[in-house]
């Protein structure tokens, strides 16, 4: 049985501690992907707030997911997102500098 590990990652200049049963390299890879997506968006020439950058990154990553799965977002059952959100919020604990 896998036990939850705590991994420190940096995303867009902020350190986070992510807890989960996934492999440490896998968690770091996801964090690097999110960080890279956010930095790509921020380098598009305009000044955009970090929150807006995060939302645009989430939108782009969701688009990639739907395209890979071949899903139409308007036909996807959205139930259960509150439970998923709660689990994700528990995983991320922002580190104090």
N, C-alpha and C positions, 0 to 999 in steps of 0.2 A: 504494500500500500504506500503510495506517494504521500509525502508530508509537505505542507506548504512551506515554501522558502520565501525569504524576503530579499529582494534585489533592488539596489539603488540604481536608478536610471536618470538621465537628464533629457528633458524634452523642451526645446525652445528656451534654453537658458534657465530652466527651473528644475531642481532635483525632486524626484519622487521616489517613494519606496513602494514597490509593487510586491504583493504577496500572492503566491499561487503555487499550484502543484506542477506547473509547466517547467521545463528545463530552463536554467538561467540564460543560456545563449538564445533560446527562443524568445524569452521575455525581452532581452536586450535588443534582439533583432526587430521586434515589433516597435519598441521605443525608438530605435534608430529610424525606422520607416516613417513613423509619425513625425519625428523631429525633421527629417529630410523633407517631407511633404509640406510642413509648416514653413520651413525656410525657403522652399521654392516659391510658395505663395507670397512670402514677405519680400522677395527679391523682384517682384513684378513691377517695381518702379513707384508705386504710390505708397503713401503712409497709411497703413491699416492697423487698427488696434489688435493686440494679441488675442482678444476674445473673438474678433471677427476672423482672424487668421485661423484660429482653432475650429470655428464653425465651418469655414470654407474647406479646411483640411478634412474634417469629418464628412462633409458632403462629397468631396472628391474620392475619399476612401470608400464610402458607401456606394458611390457610382461604380467604382472598380469591382466591388463585391457583387453587385447586382448583374453587371455585365458578365463576370466569370460564372456566376450561377445560372445565367440566362433567365433571371426573374424580371418581371415587370413590377416596379415598385407599387403601382396602383393596385396590383392584385395580391400583394403579400399581406398575410394576416399579421396585424400589428399587436395582437394581444400578448401579454407576458413581458412587455418591455419594462414595466415598473420593477419587476423582480430582477431582471437583468441589470437594470440601472443600479439597484440597491447593491447587488453583488459587485459591480464595478466600482461603486463608491467606496465599498469596504476594502477593495484591493489597493486603491490609491490613497496614500497618506502623505500629504505634502510635508517635506522635511523643512525644519527651521534652519536657517543659515547660521 
